[in-house]
Amino acid sequence: MMALLEPLTAAVLAALLLDDRLGAVGVTGAVLLGAAVILAGRGNRDRPVPERSNA
């Protein structure tokens, strides 16, 4: 999941350090990617842990 943050981090750092600007498509993609990472991280907490049998 952390690999999904690499392009987002690169875009944010480019905007902050290099004064680069994202277009509408880039901003939309960044928002969708951030939302996907947040939702993927939250989804694992609701799942019950399966019990292991000692068979």
Backbone torsions as a table, in degrees:
resi	resn	phi	psi	omega
1	MET	NA	-32.9	-179.3
2	MET	-65.9	-26.0	178.8
3	ALA	-65.5	-25.5	178.4
4	LEU	-70.0	-21.5	-178.7
5	LEU	-83.0	-14.1	-176.6
6	GLU	-60.4	-49.6	179.1
7	PRO	-65.8	-34.7	178.4
8	LEU	-66.3	-42.7	177.5
9	THR	-63.8	-41.3	178.8
10	ALA	-62.7	-41.3	179.7
11	ALA	-67.1	-41.3	179.2
12	VAL	-66.6	-44.3	179.1
13	LEU	-65.1	-37.3	177.1
14	ALA	-64.2	-38.2	178.7
15	ALA	-68.4	-39.8	-177.3
16	LEU	-78.0	-45.9	-172.5
17	LEU	-89.9	-33.4	-174.7
18	LEU	-108.8	4.3	-179.4
19	ASP	57.2	37.2	178.0
20	ASP	-83.9	150.0	-179.4
21	ARG	-119.1	136.6	174.3
22	LEU	-92.7	143.2	174.3
23	GLY	-80.7	-176.4	-178.9
24	ALA	-62.1	-39.0	179.6
25	VAL	-67.5	-40.3	178.9
26	GLY	-65.0	-42.2	178.2
27	VAL	-65.7	-41.8	178.1
28	THR	-62.2	-43.2	178.0
29	GLY	-64.0	-39.6	179.0
30	ALA	-64.8	-41.3	178.8
31	VAL	-66.1	-44.2	178.6
32	LEU	-63.7	-41.4	179.4
33	LEU	-65.8	-43.0	177.2
34	GLY	-62.5	-42.6	178.7
35	ALA	-65.0	-39.0	179.5
36	ALA	-64.5	-40.5	179.2
37	VAL	-65.8	-42.5	179.4
38	ILE	-64.2	-45.9	-179.6
39	LEU	-66.3	-37.7	178.5
40	ALA	-66.2	-37.5	178.2
41	GLY	-69.7	-35.3	179.7
42	ARG	-76.0	-28.5	-175.7
43	GLY	-66.9	-27.4	-177.3
44	ASN	-75.1	-22.4	-176.6
45	ARG	-75.7	-27.8	-176.0
46	ASP	-81.3	-15.9	-176.0
47	ARG	-80.1	128.3	177.5
48	PRO	-69.7	147.5	178.4
49	VAL	-81.3	125.1	-179.6
50	PRO	-68.6	144.2	178.8
51	GLU	-83.9	143.4	179.0
52	ARG	-96.4	137.7	177.5
53	SER	-94.9	147.7	179.8
54	ASN	-97.9	50.0	-176.3
55	ALA	-81.5	NA	NA
